[in-house]
Each structure stands twice: as C-alpha cells, then as structure tokens.
Amino acid sequence: MRKIRQYVASALALSVLGVMSGCGTPDSKGSTPTKPHQKVQLSHLTVMGIGGSIALGDKATNDNGYLQRTFKHFHDTYVNKAIYGANSTQLSTIYKNRYTKWLSTVHPQVVVISWGLLNDVLPKTPLSKFNEYLNQEIKDALAIHALVLVVTPPATEFAYTYEKQEDMYAQDEIQLVRKMNNPNVYAFDLLSQMKNDIASHNLKIADLSGDAHHPNNKGHQLAAQLLIQDLSAHFQ
C-alpha cells in the first residue's frame, strides 16, 4: 500500500504548480477519485483537524479520538485544533482569526474538517449559511495549498434521535464537495458508513456511546477503523 503521504505530496506539488489534470467526479462515498500522475515521497505529513467536541476526542481514552487514531496509524503528525462546542458558523466568524493563524503557523499539508453537526442541528443553522461557512473554511485551507478532507462525524445516539436533520447536514457537506469538483478536496461519509456497519453487525449504538452526543472509546475506535479503511483504499 502506498502511504497516504505520497498521494498528498504529489497533489500538493501539482496544485502549487497549477498542473493538476482536471477535476474528478466524487463517487458514491463522496470521495473524489482523481489522482495526479506524479508521485513524490515525503518523510512525514502534518495534518491539522478542526471540528467540535467529537473531533476533539471527547469521551475517548486520553482524548485519543477517531481522527487522532486515524493519522497515528499513518505515522503522521496530527495537530488537533478542534474547539469544544464550536460549529462551522463560529469557526468562520468568532474563531476566524484563530483558524487562519493556525493555518499560517502550523503549515499543515492536510486539513481535516469534521463537524459533529449537533452544534448546527440544534440551533437550526440554515443550510445556506452552513454551506457558506464550510465553503470558506475549505477555501482558507486551499489558500495555503493544503489538501482538504471533509469527514462526516461518527454515529452517536444523537444521530439516531435527530436522524433526518443530521443526515441532511451530512449530505449537504458531501454535495458541497461534489459541486466544488476540486481535485484537492475530498469528502468521506463516515456517518453513513458507521451506521451501516452498526446495522450489519447487529451492534447497539448505546454500547458505542459515551453520552448521547459523543462516542465512547469503542465508538471512536470503530470510527477510526472505518476511516483508516477508507483512506487506505482511496489513496493508493
């Protein structure tokens, strides 16, 4: 298996040079299969993650959440910049300067955007605003030549309680990436995949939940396993 860092390195190099050969059409999982032809080897990769408390790793052992576990698997440096209680609107408004400063100081080669969606569902953030701010977050990351991975959140009890509403925001993220049709922006629908995995293995969401809004350690571990599989299968 080629390391994800090889793909990211070449994507970034081609993006900077402006010679990326076309834009891919996302597949059924929401990921864009366009691949650059050139391969560049990097010694390590710096990944910065943003999101709310789920992305922060809340309820996981030692805050070792699904994103930390995923990129530890790939031996990359993961910089966790998730903010407890934040949503997409806040990151692009009250936390705007903080986010752009992180981008300029951390210099991530990959930015992972993974909102838990609870903080947008409950205050009923209009989808138009959700789109606007998520789009801006992606553009800010692209401006520093980072590869962007938009990852829908792990399944929680909340996901089943507010299933239609959360699915609506999650699918909106996927559709936004598809419409952007940018070879440096990818979406992975972890929420749907984890719900399907739970159903197919007759698991109980309560056994994977730390509380109604967060996975427990087992939930974070399952989410990481699924995301690792997605990234390993896609970036090869």
C-alpha positions in Angstrom: 0.0 0.0 0.0 1.4 3.4 -0.9 1.4 5.7 2.0 -1.2 8.5 2.0 1.7 10.9 2.3 2.8 10.0 -1.2 -0.5 11.0 -2.6 -0.8 14.2 -0.6 2.7 15.2 -1.5 2.1 14.8 -5.2 -1.4 16.5 -5.0 0.2 19.5 -3.3 3.1 19.7 -5.6 0.9 19.7 -8.7 -1.6 22.1 -7.1 1.2 24.6 -6.4 2.5 24.2 -10.0 -1.0 24.6 -11.3 -0.8 21.5 -13.5 -3.4 19.3 -11.9 -5.0 17.3 -14.7 -8.7 18.0 -14.4 -11.2 17.6 -11.6 -12.7 14.3 -10.5 -16.3 13.4 -10.0 -16.9 12.1 -6.5 -18.0 8.5 -6.2 -21.0 7.1 -4.1 -19.0 7.6 -0.9 -18.4 11.2 -1.7 -14.7 10.9 -2.3 -13.1 12.3 -5.4 -11.1 9.6 -7.3 -9.0 12.0 -9.4 -5.3 11.1 -8.9 -2.2 13.0 -10.0 0.2 11.2 -12.2 3.3 12.2 -10.4 4.4 10.6 -7.1 6.5 12.5 -4.6 7.9 10.9 -1.4 7.7 12.9 1.9 9.3 11.8 5.2 6.3 12.8 7.2 2.9 14.6 6.9 1.4 17.3 9.1 -2.3 17.0 9.4 -4.5 19.6 11.2 -8.0 18.7 12.3 -10.9 21.1 13.0 -14.3 20.4 14.3 -16.2 20.4 17.6 -16.0 18.1 20.7 -16.3 14.8 18.8 -13.3 15.8 16.6 -11.6 16.9 19.8 -11.7 13.3 21.0 -14.2 13.8 23.9 -15.1 10.6 25.8 -12.1 8.7 24.2 -9.3 7.4 26.3 -6.7 10.2 26.8 -8.7 12.2 24.2 -7.4 9.7 21.6 -10.4 10.2 19.3 -11.1 8.9 15.8 -9.0 11.5 14.0 -6.0 11.1 16.3 -6.2 7.3 15.9 -6.5 7.5 12.2 -3.5 9.6 11.5 -1.4 7.9 14.1 -2.0 4.8 12.1 -0.4 6.5 9.1 2.5 7.7 11.3 1.7 11.4 10.6 1.8 14.4 12.9 -1.7 15.2 13.9 -2.4 18.7 15.2 -5.8 18.8 17.0 -7.4 22.2 16.6 -11.0 21.2 17.3 -12.9 23.5 19.6 -15.4 22.2 22.2 -18.9 23.5 21.4 -17.9 25.1 18.1 -19.7 24.8 14.8 -19.0 25.8 11.2 -20.5 29.2 11.6 -18.4 30.1 14.6 -15.1 28.9 13.0 -15.7 31.3 10.2 -16.8 34.2 12.4 -15.8 34.4 16.0 -12.9 32.0 15.5 -11.9 33.2 12.1 -8.6 34.9 13.1 -7.7 31.9 15.2 -8.3 29.5 12.3 -6.3 31.5 9.7 -3.5 31.9 12.2 -3.4 28.1 12.8 -3.1 27.6 9.0 -0.2 30.0 8.7 1.7 28.8 11.8 1.0 25.0 11.7 1.5 24.8 7.9 -0.5 21.6 7.5 -0.2 19.7 4.3 -3.7 18.3 5.0 -6.6 19.9 6.7 -9.4 17.6 8.0 -12.8 19.3 8.6 -15.1 17.1 10.6 -18.0 18.8 12.3 -20.1 16.8 14.8 -23.2 18.6 13.3 -25.0 18.7 16.7 -24.0 22.3 17.1 -25.5 23.1 13.7 -28.6 20.9 14.0 -29.8 22.1 17.4 -29.6 25.9 16.7 -31.0 25.2 13.2 -28.2 26.8 11.3 -29.7 27.4 7.8 -28.1 25.1 5.2 -27.3 28.2 3.1 -25.2 29.5 6.0 -23.7 26.1 6.7 -22.7 25.9 3.1 -21.3 29.4 3.0 -19.1 28.9 6.1 -17.9 25.4 5.2 -17.0 26.6 1.8 -15.0 29.4 3.3 -13.1 27.1 5.6 -12.2 24.9 2.7 -11.0 27.9 0.6 -8.9 29.1 3.5 -7.2 25.7 3.7 -6.7 25.6 -0.1 -5.2 29.1 0.0 -2.2 27.6 1.9 -2.0 24.7 -0.7 -3.4 22.1 1.8 -5.3 19.0 0.7 -8.7 19.1 2.3 -10.6 16.1 3.7 -14.2 16.7 4.8 -15.3 13.9 7.0 -18.9 13.5 8.3 -19.0 12.6 12.0 -19.1 9.2 13.7 -22.5 7.9 14.6 -23.9 8.7 18.0 -27.2 8.2 19.8 -27.9 11.8 18.7 -27.5 10.7 15.1 -30.5 8.3 15.6 -32.6 10.8 17.6 -32.2 13.5 15.0 -31.5 11.2 12.1 -33.2 13.2 9.3 -31.7 16.5 10.5 -28.1 15.2 10.9 -28.3 13.3 7.6 -29.4 16.4 5.9 -26.3 18.4 7.1 -24.0 15.5 6.4 -25.3 15.0 2.9 -25.0 18.8 2.4 -21.3 18.5 3.1 -20.9 15.7 0.6 -22.8 17.7 -2.1 -20.8 20.8 -1.5 -17.6 18.9 -2.1 -19.1 17.3 -5.3 -20.1 20.7 -6.6 -16.7 22.2 -5.9 -15.3 19.4 -8.1 -11.8 20.3 -6.9 -9.1 17.6 -7.1 -7.6 18.8 -3.8 -10.9 18.5 -1.8 -12.3 15.1 -0.8 -15.3 14.0 1.3 -15.8 10.8 3.3 -19.2 9.9 4.6 -18.1 8.3 7.9 -21.6 8.8 9.5 -23.4 6.7 6.9 -20.7 4.1 6.8 -20.6 3.7 10.6 -24.4 3.4 10.8 -24.4 0.8 8.1 -21.6 -1.1 10.0 -23.6 -1.0 13.2 -26.7 -2.3 11.5 -24.8 -5.1 9.6 -23.1 -6.4 12.7 -26.2 -6.0 14.9 -24.3 -3.7 17.3 -26.1 -1.4 19.7 -25.3 2.3 19.5 -25.6 2.6 23.3 -22.6 0.3 23.6 -20.6 2.7 21.4 -21.7 5.9 23.1 -20.1 7.9 25.9 -23.2 10.0 26.1 -26.0 10.9 23.7 -23.7 13.3 21.7 -20.3 11.6 21.7 -18.9 8.1 21.0 -17.1 6.3 23.8 -13.7 4.8 23.4 -15.1 1.9 21.5 -17.1 4.2 19.2 -14.0 6.3 18.5 -12.1 3.2 17.7 -14.7 1.8 15.3 -14.9 5.2 13.6 -11.1 5.3 13.2 -11.0 1.8 11.8 -13.6 2.7 9.1 -11.8 5.9 8.2 -8.5 4.2 8.0 -10.0 1.7 5.6 -11.5 4.5 3.5 -8.2 6.4 3.3 -6.1 3.2 2.7 -8.4 2.1 -0.1 -8.6 5.5 -1.7 -5.1 6.9 -1.6 -3.2 4.0 -3.2 
